[in-house]
Amino acid sequence: MIDINFSVVVPVFNKSASVDRMLDSIFSQNHMPAEVIIVDDGSTDDSIQRVRDFKHVSKGIIKIINQPNMGVSVARNRGISESSHSHIALLDADDEWLPRHLEDIYTLIKKYPNCIAYSCSHILRDKVKDLEISKGVVGSKSFLLIDNFFEVASTHNILNSSTVVLNSYKLKNRKIFPEGVQVGEDLFTWFSIIGNSPVGLCNACGVII
């Protein structure tokens, strides 16, 4: 069994209003990541200064990568290519993790070590309508193996760019997001990398979107 360590990859473009909340959610995890890679996609606000001012930067956990504005797919691919640990956890800069997220994913990996991807249920928060809607729950088990991702994904949103954790040893290459695609890049990625591989799912909510 390999050592399980998490690299967190976060693309950031002008997210000053949410970047502090996002970082707090990472560093409030019950199971801490080994590294956090922030890819600055040419931000013009103070997002990256807020990252630099964050208390954990001095501990060497946060790595900041700067690039011109080339889009979220390029930024994610760059972060994935720079990651150095067994599992890559993606998070968008305007979303947040609940404290149990990486702990639950760690348990899921121990239970099903050969998956290419792992995920959890999540909450969609609509601040305008003051609603919270639970998504991605499949069945009643706490942890389960999805053998046919495509069948389940047709009715359940079980993977997205803030819930997914990728097994780096199972990736054929690190450039997995389609660069230049403006809409639906996430779905293209999941369909292209998963193939016939199983996906591990935790039904406990770990992410707020």
N, C-alpha and C positions, 0 to 999 in steps of 0.2 A: 504493500500500500504506500503510495507516495505521500509526502508531507503536503497537507492542504493549506495553502496560503493564498490570500486574496490581493490582487491588484485592482484598484478601483479606477475606472476611466470616466472622466467627466468633461465633455466639450462645453466651452463657455463662450457665448457671444452676447455681450451687453445684458447681463443678468444681475445687475447691481442690486435690484430689489429682492432677489431670492438667494443669492450666493451664500450669505451668512447662514441662513436657515438650512440650506443644503449641506454645508460643511459641518454644522452642528449635528445634523442627523448622522453623518458618517462617523464622527468622533464620539457619538453616544451609543455606539454599537456594543452589545454584550460580548461579541466576538470581534476584536479589532482587526482591520486589514493590515497587511504588511506595507503597502504603499498606496498613495493616492496621486494619480496622474491627472493634472488639470491642463487641458489643451485650450489655450487662448486662441480663438479663431478670429483674431483681428478686432477685438473689442475696442470701442471708442469711448466707453464710459469708465467708471472706476471699479468695475468687476474684479479685475486682476489685482488692483491695489488692495482691495478687500481680502483677497486670497493671501497676498503677501503679508498683510497685517494679522492674519489669523494665528492664534497662539501656537498651533502645532507645526507651523512652518519651520520653526527653529529646531524641532526635533528630527528633521530630515525625513519625515514621512511623506510630506507633500512635495511633488515634483511639478514644476510649471514649465510647459512647453509653449513657446510663442510661434505663431505662424500668421501669414496674411489671411484675410477672410476668404476661405475657399469652400465653406459649407460644412454642415454637420457630419456628413459621411466621411469627408477627408479628415476632419478632426478626430472622429472616433477611430478611424483606421490608424491614424498616427499614434494615438494613445495606446491602442492594442499592440501595435508594433513595438512600442517602447516598454511594454509591461514585462515583468521578469518573474512572475510567480505562476503557480499551477492553475489558478482559476481567475478569470477576468470578470469583474462585476461592473456592469454599466449603470450609469445614473445620469439623468438629465439635470441641468443646473437649476431648473425651476420645480423639481420634484424633491421628495424627501423620503428617507427610510425610517421605519419604526425601529426601536432598539433591538428587536429580536431578529431582524432580517438576515444578517450574515450568520448568526447562530443557527437559525433554522436551515439555511442553505448548507451550512457545514454538516449538520445532521443528515440532510438529504444526500449529500455527496458520499458520506460514510456508508449510507444504506445502499445507494446505487452509484458506485464509483465509475461506471463505464459510460455514462451519458455524455453527450456532447454539450448539452445545455440543461440548466436548472432554472426554476422560476418559482414564484409564489403568487398568491392572490393579492389584489390591491384595491385601494379605494380611489374612485374618481371624485374629486371634490369640486363642486360647482359653487364658487363664491357668490356669483350673481343670484342664483336661485336658492342659495343656502342649502344645498343638497350634498349628501355623500352616498355614493352608489358602489356597492361591492361588486368586484369583477374577478373572473379567473378561478372561481371555485368549481371543482369537478368532483362529484361524488361526496362521500362522507368521511373517507380516511384522512388522517393528518398528513401522511406522506404517501405518494403513489408514483408509479411508473407509467408514463404515457407511451405505449408501444406504437401507436399510429397518430403522430402529431397532426397530420393533415386532416384526419377525420374529426379529432377533438377540436382543432382550431377553427373548424367551420362553424361551430356553435359557441365556443368559449374563447375569450381573449386571454390566453395563458402565457403569452410572451410579449413583452414590450421592452423598450430601451431603458427602462429604469428597474425592471424586475429581473431581467435575465442575467445569469452568470454562466460564462462559457468555460469549458474545459480546454485549456490552451494546448494540451497534448493531442487533442482530437482535431484541432483546426489544421486544415491542409495548408493554409497560408493566413497571414494576419490582415490582409486587405479584403475584408469580407463585406463591407458596405459599398453599394454602387455609387461611385463618385459622379456627380453631375445630375443625379436623379433628385428631383425636388419633392416628389410626393410618393409615399409608399415604400421608401427605401428600407424600412424595418421589415415589412412583410417579405420583400424580395430576399433580404438577408436570411431570415429564418428558413424560408423555403429552400434556399440554395445550399445552406450548410448542414441542415438536419438530415435530409434524405430519409433513409430507413432507420436512422439512429433513434433510440428511445430518449425521452425527455423526462427528467425528474421534476415533480411538482409538490410544493408544500401548500396546503390549503389555508394555512394561517396567513392573515394579512400582514405583509411586511413593508408595503410601499404606499405612499400617498401621492397621487398624481393630480 
